[in-house]
Amino acid sequence: MLLQKIEEAARIIESKTTMKPVIGLILGSGLGDLAEELENREVVSYRDIPHFPVSTVEGHKGQLVFGTHEGVPVVAMQGRFHYYEGYSQNEVVFPVYVMKQLG
């Protein structure tokens, strides 16, 4: 069941970007602007990804940003999720599994 959700989320993301990331970044408070520095940016909103939690913390944009940094393909989570927001541990780590599926 979890593997199916991961694969479904990855398929949708892959349909919305041409990037194949080799590095995944999780950007929290204060680091979200790092994603703005990526070159050749492509953005996918968490809301457009099935089974993906939605960030509730103020200042977390809630999107995956694909791009390159010094020529290296990267995906950055611009906003993350917390157990204290009411998400289960499985929901908190779900995006990491999806990023792994993406490459």
N, C-alpha and C positions, 0 to 999 in steps of 0.2 A: 504494500500500500504506500509506504513512504517513498520507495524507489519510483513508483508510478508518478507520484506528485512531483518529485524532483525532475524526472524526465519530461513531464508535461510543462513545467515551468521553464526548463531549459529550451524546449522546442519553441515556445512562444517568444522567448528572448532572442533566440537565434533568428527568428523570422523578422525581428525588428532591428537587427544590427548586422553589419558585415564584419565586425571585429571578432577575432578569436583570441581572447586574452590568455596570457601566460602568467600574469600576476593578478591577484585579487587583493584589494585593499578595503578595509572597513574603517570608514571615517566617522568619527563621532563629533561631539561638540568641540568647536575650535579648529577642526581639521577639514571641515566640509569644503572650504575654499580651495584646497589642494586639487580637487577634481576640476575646478575651473581652469587650472593650468595645463591640463592634458591637451594635446594637439589632436586634431581630427575627431573631435568629440561627437559622440552619438549618445542620446539620453533615452532611457526607458523608465517610465514611472512605475513604482511598486504597484500601484493600483491596476496596471495593465498586465500584471504577472499573476497567473493563478496560484493560489495557496501561499502567496507571499504576504507576510504581515505588513501592516502600515505603521510607519513611525508616528508616535504621538508626542514626541519631545519637541518643544519649540526650537526652531532653528534647524531641525533635521529636514532636509528637502524631500526625502522619500523617493529617491531615484537611483538607478544604476547609471553610472557614467562610464562609457567606453571611450578609449582614446589611446594615444601613445605617449610615452614618456621616454625621451631620448631614443626613440625608435622602437621601444618595447611595448607590445600591446598589453593594455591594462584594463581591468574593470574595477571601478571604485563604488562602494556603497556610500552614497551621500545621505547619511542617516542610518541609524541602527536601531535595534529593538532590545528591550530589557525585560527581564523576568518581573521586575517590580511594576511594569506597565500592565501586568495581568496576562502576559503571554506565557505559555508553557516553555519548558526548556527545549523541547523539540521544535517549537516555532522560532525560538531565539536563534537556534543554530541552522535552521532550514536554509537560509541564504548562503551559508558557507558550503553546504552540500551542493547547492545549485551552481555556485561559482566553480566548484571542483568539476562538476559535470560539463561546464562550459569550456574547461581546459585548464 
